[in-house]
Amino acid sequence: MGDIPAPCFSSIFLLLLLCFSFIALRSSHGESLQLSHSLLAGSWLDEEEAAKEGDANVVMNSQNYRQRCDLSIGKWVYDPSYPLYYPSCNYLSSKVNCWRNGRPDSDYQRWKWKPSSCSIPRFNSLDFLGRMRRKRIMFVGDSIMRSQWESLVCMVEAVLPKSRKTLTFHGPSMAFHALDFEASIEFFWAPFLVELKVGPGNRRILHLDSIEENARYWRGVDILVFDSAHWWIHTGKWKSFMTESESKYDWENKSRWDVMMEGNKAYTSLNPMVAYQKGLSTWARWVDLNLNPERNRVIFRSFSPFHNGRDGGKCYHQQKPLQKFQPRHRLPVELLVQQQVMKTMRFPVHLQEISTMSALRRDGHPSLYTHVLSEEERQHVNLHGLDCSHWCLPGVPDIWNEMLYAYLLG
């Protein structure tokens, strides 16, 4: 055969190039469609896959994890390997240590949360401390947030030698220090987040648009976990749960209010949720203006539900979680306010939704066991004096911290 003319050779080469390009384009397009179909099908670790894969694959280190795994939807599963620490932990406040106060049952300590679409990794103390090396995590809020702080401290302290851990107090804050890790787990008392000051006539004034006196303690903290809701629905005469003498801070008297102010406008009567929205918006503006997503992570824990009935006793003698969310268990208005405020923010705050799952745990409250009962109290139960708002420890807040751990891993 004779030589192929140059122009003809060029035409054949171009034709072959076009064919290969078309095949590659089809292959790439098909692969893309297949990937999209996989994502839409929701193949991310369903319950059967999680059981097969085990804890090693429970949480993938992926930026898409938080979008693909909704930890708030699931069920409570009994697990005899819980709790994650002994109820004799010295960092627990007496009023939430139901075991020490004589609660006769202990199953409330042994329920773990199983999400429907993925799984929560079991908390690993050393791994957590390693990730927290040279960092600070601070819980900011009320007495229920303090319980979550106590829970996390108890979850890590047992792996540290006694000489390598310490607890410090500074006004409205306290900090647990893991010395070898140069890490601290801190709590700051601010049930409203915004400022509460003493005004003329010793009236306690809640300033809905001022926050800096509290926020100055938050600067320099790597991970901030906030909550604020319960105190907004009580009047100024309502007393605090936290009066622990060991805190070295007058929690009760420093957290009442008589009047609210916004600028120069005073409110003696204001819809609690309107006030809450105003106060939370002040917090949101501070976060947007002062924190850096490259440096800080911010979590806002949703409203912790209570089980107080009109006749009292809705948590009394309860020993198992509810099996499903009942229609009458409406989402709290506080959660809706939180969601609305978060939508206005530029800073990527993670709203940790624990309201629905915790609403199933009416068995998890101290009820009678906020103290060691006298014989008279055992014989004549006062159903109107029960604590159906706070949580026994070990208990439900431990699971909130496992969820927090999963989020920080993601």
C-alpha positions as CSV (number, residue, x, y, z in Angstrom):
1,M,0.0,0.0,0.0
2,G,1.2,3.5,-0.7
3,D,1.8,6.2,2.0
4,I,-1.3,7.9,3.4
5,P,-1.3,11.6,2.4
6,A,-0.7,14.0,5.3
7,P,-4.1,15.7,5.0
8,C,-5.9,12.4,5.1
9,F,-3.9,11.2,8.1
10,S,-4.8,14.4,10.0
11,S,-8.5,13.9,9.3
12,I,-8.3,10.3,10.6
13,F,-6.5,11.5,13.7
14,L,-9.1,14.2,14.4
15,L,-11.9,11.7,13.9
16,L,-10.4,9.2,16.4
17,L,-9.8,12.0,18.9
18,L,-13.5,13.0,18.7
19,C,-14.6,9.4,19.2
20,F,-12.4,9.0,22.3
21,S,-13.6,12.3,23.7
22,F,-17.2,11.3,23.2
23,I,-16.6,8.0,25.0
24,A,-14.8,9.7,27.9
25,L,-17.6,12.2,28.2
26,R,-20.3,9.5,28.3
27,S,-18.2,7.5,30.9
28,S,-17.7,10.6,33.0
29,H,-21.3,11.7,32.7
30,G,-22.5,8.1,33.7
31,E,-20.2,8.1,36.7
32,S,-21.5,11.4,37.8
33,L,-25.1,10.3,37.5
34,Q,-24.3,7.1,39.4
35,L,-22.7,9.1,42.3
36,S,-25.7,11.5,42.4
37,H,-28.0,8.5,42.5
38,S,-26.1,7.0,45.4
39,L,-26.3,10.2,47.4
40,L,-30.0,10.6,46.7
41,A,-30.7,7.0,47.7
42,G,-29.3,7.8,51.1
43,S,-26.9,4.9,51.3
44,W,-25.0,6.5,54.2
45,L,-24.8,3.8,56.9
46,D,-28.3,2.7,57.5
47,E,-28.9,0.5,60.5
48,E,-28.0,-2.8,58.9
49,E,-24.8,-1.4,57.4
50,A,-23.8,0.1,60.7
51,A,-24.2,-3.2,62.4
52,K,-22.0,-4.9,59.8
53,E,-19.4,-2.2,59.6
54,G,-18.9,-1.7,63.4
55,D,-17.8,1.4,65.2
56,A,-14.7,1.9,63.0
57,N,-16.9,3.2,60.2
58,V,-19.6,4.8,62.3
59,V,-18.5,8.3,61.6
60,M,-16.6,9.2,58.5
61,N,-14.2,12.1,58.6
62,S,-16.0,13.9,55.9
63,Q,-17.2,17.5,55.5
64,N,-20.5,16.2,54.3
65,Y,-21.1,14.0,57.4
66,R,-23.2,16.6,59.3
67,Q,-25.4,17.2,56.2
68,R,-25.9,13.5,55.6
69,C,-26.5,12.3,59.1
70,D,-29.3,13.7,61.3
71,L,-28.4,12.5,64.8
72,S,-31.7,13.9,66.2
73,I,-34.0,11.2,64.6
74,G,-33.8,7.8,66.0
75,K,-34.7,5.7,69.1
76,W,-33.4,4.8,72.6
77,V,-31.7,1.4,72.8
78,Y,-30.9,-0.3,76.1
79,D,-27.1,-1.0,76.3
80,P,-25.8,-2.7,79.5
81,S,-22.3,-1.5,78.7
82,Y,-23.4,2.0,79.8
83,P,-22.9,4.3,81.7
84,L,-19.6,5.8,80.4
85,Y,-18.4,6.6,83.9
86,Y,-19.1,5.6,87.5
87,P,-21.8,7.5,89.3
88,S,-19.3,8.0,92.1
89,C,-17.5,10.6,90.0
90,N,-16.5,13.4,92.3
91,Y,-17.3,16.2,89.8
92,L,-21.1,15.6,90.0
93,S,-23.3,18.1,91.8
94,S,-25.3,16.4,94.6
95,K,-28.7,17.3,93.2
96,V,-28.2,15.4,90.0
97,N,-26.4,12.4,91.5
98,C,-29.6,10.3,91.8
99,W,-27.6,7.1,92.5
100,R,-26.0,8.7,95.6
101,N,-29.3,10.2,96.7
102,G,-30.8,6.7,96.8
103,R,-32.7,6.2,93.6
104,P,-33.4,2.5,93.6
105,D,-33.3,1.7,89.9
106,S,-30.4,2.3,87.6
107,D,-31.6,1.5,84.0
108,Y,-31.9,5.3,83.3
109,Q,-28.1,5.2,83.0
110,R,-28.0,2.5,80.4
111,W,-29.9,3.9,77.4
112,K,-28.0,5.0,74.3
113,W,-29.4,6.9,71.4
114,K,-29.4,5.2,68.0
115,P,-30.0,7.5,65.1
116,S,-32.1,6.1,62.2
117,S,-29.7,7.0,59.3
118,C,-26.3,6.4,60.9
119,S,-24.7,5.8,64.3
120,I,-23.0,7.7,67.0
121,P,-19.4,6.6,67.9
122,R,-18.9,5.5,71.5
123,F,-17.1,8.2,73.4
124,N,-13.3,7.7,73.6
125,S,-11.7,9.8,76.4
126,L,-8.2,9.7,75.2
127,D,-9.1,10.4,71.6
128,F,-11.2,13.4,72.7
129,L,-8.4,14.8,74.9
130,G,-5.9,14.3,72.0
131,R,-8.2,16.4,69.8
132,M,-8.5,19.0,72.5
133,R,-4.7,19.3,73.0
134,R,-3.9,23.0,73.7
135,K,-7.5,23.9,73.2
136,R,-10.4,25.2,75.3
137,I,-14.0,24.1,75.2
138,M,-16.5,26.1,77.1
139,F,-20.2,25.4,78.0
140,V,-22.2,28.6,78.4
141,G,-25.7,28.6,79.9
142,D,-27.8,27.5,82.9
143,S,-27.8,24.7,85.4
144,I,-28.7,22.1,82.7
145,M,-25.7,23.2,80.7
146,R,-23.6,22.9,83.9
147,S,-24.9,19.3,84.1
148,Q,-23.6,18.7,80.5
149,W,-20.3,20.2,81.6
150,E,-20.1,17.9,84.6
151,S,-21.0,14.9,82.4
152,L,-18.1,15.6,80.0
153,V,-15.7,16.1,82.8
154,C,-16.7,12.8,84.3
155,M,-16.3,11.2,80.9
156,V,-12.7,12.2,80.6
157,E,-11.3,12.5,84.1
158,A,-10.9,8.8,84.9
159,V,-8.1,8.4,82.4
160,L,-6.0,11.2,84.0
161,P,-3.7,10.7,87.0
162,K,-4.9,12.6,90.1
163,S,-1.9,14.9,90.0
164,R,-2.5,15.8,86.3
165,K,-6.0,17.3,86.6
166,T,-7.3,20.3,88.5
167,L,-10.4,22.4,88.9
168,T,-10.3,26.2,89.1
169,F,-13.0,28.9,89.8
170,H,-13.2,32.4,88.6
171,G,-16.4,34.3,89.3
172,P,-19.2,32.9,87.1
173,S,-16.9,30.4,85.5
174,M,-15.1,27.2,86.4
175,A,-12.6,25.1,84.5
176,F,-11.4,21.5,84.5
177,H,-7.8,21.3,83.3
178,A,-6.2,18.2,81.8
179,L,-2.6,19.3,82.4
180,D,-0.7,16.9,80.2
181,F,-2.9,17.9,77.2
182,E,-2.9,21.6,78.1
183,A,-6.6,21.4,77.5
184,S,-9.5,22.8,79.5
185,I,-13.2,22.0,79.8
186,E,-15.0,25.1,81.1
187,F,-18.4,26.3,82.3
188,F,-19.6,29.8,82.3
189,W,-22.8,30.7,84.1
190,A,-25.0,32.9,81.8
191,P,-28.6,31.6,81.8
192,F,-29.8,34.5,79.6
193,L,-26.5,35.0,77.7
194,V,-27.2,38.7,77.8
195,E,-26.3,40.9,80.8
196,L,-28.1,41.1,84.1
197,K,-27.1,44.2,86.2
198,V,-28.2,45.9,89.4
199,G,-29.9,49.2,88.8
200,P,-31.6,51.9,91.0
201,G,-33.4,50.6,94.0
202,N,-31.4,47.3,93.8
203,R,-33.6,46.2,90.9
204,R,-32.0,43.5,88.8
205,I,-32.2,44.6,85.1
206,L,-32.0,42.2,82.2
207,H,-30.4,44.1,79.3
208,L,-31.7,42.5,76.1
209,D,-29.2,44.3,73.9
210,S,-26.0,44.1,76.0
211,I,-23.7,41.1,76.2
212,E,-20.1,42.2,76.4
213,E,-19.6,41.8,80.1
214,N,-20.4,38.1,79.7
215,A,-18.8,37.7,76.2
216,R,-15.4,38.9,77.3
217,Y,-15.0,35.5,79.0
218,W,-15.7,33.7,75.7
219,R,-12.9,35.3,73.8
220,G,-10.0,33.0,73.0
221,V,-12.1,29.9,73.5
222,D,-11.8,27.4,70.6
223,I,-15.1,25.6,71.0
224,L,-18.2,27.3,72.5
225,V,-21.3,25.4,73.4
226,F,-24.3,27.6,74.3
227,D,-27.8,27.1,75.6
228,S,-30.4,29.6,76.9
229,A,-34.1,29.0,77.2
230,H,-35.4,27.8,80.6
231,W,-34.8,31.1,82.4
232,W,-36.7,33.1,79.9
233,I,-40.0,31.4,80.7
234,H,-39.8,32.1,84.4
235,T,-40.5,35.3,86.3
236,G,-37.9,37.3,88.3
237,K,-39.2,35.6,91.5
238,W,-38.2,32.1,90.2
239,K,-35.3,30.6,92.1
240,S,-32.3,29.0,90.6
241,F,-31.6,25.2,90.9
242,M,-27.9,25.9,91.3
243,T,-27.0,27.0,94.8
244,E,-24.0,24.6,95.3
245,S,-21.7,26.1,97.9
246,E,-18.7,24.4,96.3
247,S,-19.2,26.6,93.2
248,K,-18.0,29.6,95.3
249,Y,-20.5,31.8,93.3
250,D,-23.9,33.0,94.3
251,W,-25.8,31.4,91.4
252,E,-29.3,32.0,92.9
253,N,-29.2,35.7,93.8
254,K,-27.2,36.7,90.7
255,S,-29.7,35.3,88.3
256,R,-33.1,36.9,89.1
257,W,-34.5,39.8,87.2
258,D,-37.1,42.4,88.0
259,V,-37.3,44.4,84.7
260,M,-36.1,44.1,81.1
261,M,-34.5,46.9,79.1
262,E,-33.7,47.4,75.5
263,G,-31.9,50.7,75.0
264,N,-33.8,53.2,77.1
265,K,-37.0,51.3,76.9
266,A,-38.0,49.3,80.0
267,Y,-40.4,46.3,80.1
268,T,-42.1,45.0,83.2
269,S,-44.3,42.8,81.1
270,L,-43.1,41.3,77.9
271,N,-44.0,38.1,76.1
272,P,-41.2,35.7,77.1
273,M,-40.6,34.4,73.6
274,V,-40.4,38.0,72.2
275,A,-37.8,38.8,74.9
276,Y,-36.0,35.5,74.2
277,Q,-35.8,36.4,70.5
278,K,-34.4,39.8,71.3
279,G,-31.8,38.4,73.7
280,L,-30.8,35.6,71.3
281,S,-30.4,38.1,68.4
282,T,-28.0,40.1,70.6
283,W,-25.9,36.9,71.1
284,A,-26.1,36.2,67.3
285,R,-24.8,39.6,66.4
286,W,-21.9,39.2,68.8
287,V,-20.9,35.8,67.3
288,D,-21.1,37.2,63.8
289,L,-18.9,40.2,64.6
290,N,-16.4,38.6,66.9
291,L,-15.7,35.0,66.0
292,N,-13.9,33.5,63.1
293,P,-15.0,30.2,61.5
294,E,-11.4,29.4,60.8
295,R,-10.5,29.6,64.5
296,N,-13.7,28.9,66.4
297,R,-16.5,26.4,66.4
298,V,-19.9,27.3,67.9
299,I,-22.6,24.9,68.9
300,F,-26.0,25.9,70.2
301,R,-27.8,23.1,72.1
302,S,-31.5,23.2,71.7
303,F,-34.1,23.4,74.5
304,S,-33.9,20.7,77.1
305,P,-37.5,19.5,77.7
306,F,-39.1,19.0,81.0
307,H,-41.9,16.6,82.1
308,N,-43.8,18.7,84.6
309,G,-47.6,18.0,84.5
310,R,-50.3,20.3,85.8
311,D,-50.8,17.8,88.6
312,G,-47.1,17.2,89.0
313,G,-45.5,13.7,89.0
314,K,-45.1,13.2,85.2
315,C,-41.5,11.9,85.8
316,Y,-42.3,10.2,89.1
317,H,-41.7,6.4,89.1
318,Q,-40.8,6.4,85.4
319,Q,-38.2,3.7,84.6
320,K,-38.3,3.4,80.7
321,P,-38.1,5.9,77.8
322,L,-41.2,6.5,75.8
323,Q,-41.1,4.4,72.6
324,K,-42.1,7.2,70.2
325,F,-42.7,10.9,69.8
326,Q,-46.4,11.5,70.5
327,P,-48.4,14.1,68.6
328,R,-49.0,15.9,71.9
329,H,-45.3,16.3,72.3
330,R,-45.1,19.5,70.3
331,L,-41.7,21.0,69.4
332,P,-41.0,23.7,72.0
333,V,-41.5,27.3,70.8
334,E,-38.0,27.9,72.1
335,L,-36.6,25.6,69.5
336,L,-38.5,27.5,66.7
337,V,-37.1,30.8,68.0
338,Q,-33.6,29.3,68.0
339,Q,-34.0,28.1,64.4
340,Q,-35.2,31.5,63.2
341,V,-32.3,33.4,64.8
342,M,-29.7,30.9,63.4
343,K,-31.0,31.5,59.9
344,T,-30.1,35.2,60.1
345,M,-26.5,34.5,61.0
346,R,-23.4,34.6,58.8
347,F,-21.4,32.5,61.2
348,P,-22.0,28.7,60.7
349,V,-23.4,27.8,64.1
350,H,-24.3,24.2,64.6
351,L,-27.8,23.8,66.2
352,Q,-27.5,20.6,68.2
353,E,-31.1,19.4,68.3
354,I,-31.7,17.3,71.5
355,S,-35.3,18.4,72.2
356,T,-37.1,15.6,70.4
357,M,-34.9,12.7,71.6
358,S,-34.9,14.0,75.2
359,A,-38.7,14.4,75.3
360,L,-38.8,10.6,75.2
361,R,-36.8,10.4,78.5
362,R,-39.2,11.2,81.2
363,D,-37.5,8.4,83.2
364,G,-34.2,10.4,83.3
365,H,-35.1,13.2,85.7
366,P,-34.1,13.3,89.4
367,S,-37.8,13.3,90.5
368,L,-37.6,12.8,94.3
369,Y,-33.9,12.1,94.3
370,T,-32.4,15.6,94.4
371,H,-31.2,14.7,98.0
372,V,-31.1,11.8,100.3
373,L,-34.7,11.3,101.4
374,S,-35.9,11.2,105.0
375,E,-38.2,8.5,106.1
376,E,-41.0,11.0,106.2
377,E,-40.4,12.0,102.6
378,R,-40.4,8.4,101.5
379,Q,-43.7,7.8,103.2
380,H,-45.4,11.0,102.0
381,V,-44.3,11.8,98.5
382,N,-44.9,15.5,97.5
383,L,-45.7,15.3,93.8
384,H,-45.5,19.0,93.4
385,G,-41.9,19.1,94.7
386,L,-40.4,16.9,92.1
387,D,-37.6,17.9,89.8
388,C,-38.7,16.9,86.3
389,S,-36.5,19.4,84.5
390,H,-32.9,18.5,85.3
391,W,-31.3,15.2,84.5
392,C,-29.8,12.4,86.6
393,L,-26.1,11.8,86.0
394,P,-25.0,9.5,84.6
395,G,-27.8,9.8,82.1
396,V,-29.2,11.8,79.2
397,P,-26.6,14.6,79.1
398,D,-23.9,11.9,78.5
399,I,-25.6,11.1,75.2
400,W,-25.7,14.8,74.3
401,N,-21.9,14.8,74.8
402,E,-21.5,11.7,72.6
403,M,-23.4,13.6,69.9
404,L,-21.1,16.6,70.4
405,Y,-18.1,14.2,70.1
406,A,-19.6,12.9,66.8
407,Y,-20.0,16.4,65.5
408,L,-16.5,17.4,66.4
409,L,-15.2,14.2,64.7
410,G,-17.1,15.0,61.5
